[in-house]
């Protein structure tokens, strides 16, 4: 799916996807919440299609523990921020040779080598004299380029990267292209299936017998029963303002708008009094409390929007 390729890039070797917009890595379990909070411009159907299709790719890590960090300095990873002031620990360890721990501040590095490798600062407190090294830079290397998958959390660990923009081997590039095409095909098919199911579910007028939905008005008018044999999308296309040949209907719609506007003005405490507006918002009328008076101070834009719904109903 073209939209997915424009937003994300999957890194199979690290088992993580990178959001190109927000410049951070995303695991499969983090994908739904990331789409919901950071990509609200996408429709709900598109978000569901992305999550559904992404679950079919085993290269994408499900949890944070499954993310693979590069064992040696890789080429720069696209769409992730690059820091050029890293400090890399060069202390020797029995398990993995050089430690390779990367941080960006001298204090953090000194704390690391002091705690993990028993380093002792060779110089005492006070300002360094002329010619003296400000740091005991025997256990770390400065000016290391580094990146991290996420700004905070468990994936915020820095790792060293090469200072050249490597393009990889032709075979790796070809494999990556095949993977991206497979992702695009899968996402496109999933999106189309979800959109078809969404359209089929909303093609007919739903009955008004669901006690968990607010259908009192529909139940009273019996519109759902009356319109059940019609296609819902066709009915929506019939909703339009009266044209010049429907003068009588235009007068009715105008009258409806005037009633709504006058009712809004008449619902002010200055007109009917504060007790009346408080009574409207009583628990017996469906309000959560008896203390909050009815608020009729909607703006002109809001009133035009609300009255437009009623005019649409009358126009059918």
Secondary structure by P-SEA (a helix, b strand, c coil): caaaaacccccccccccccccccccccccaaaaaaacccccccaaaaaaaaaaaaacccccccccccccccccccccccbbbbcbbbbbccccccccccccccccaaaaaaaaaacccccccccccccccccccccccccccccccccccccccccbbbbbbcccccccaaaaaaaaaaaaaaaaaaaaaaaaaaaaaaaaacccccccccccccaaaaaaccccccccccaaaaaaacccccccaaaaaaaaaaaaaaaaaaaaacccccccaaaaaaaaccccccccccccccccccaaaaaaaaaaaaaaaac
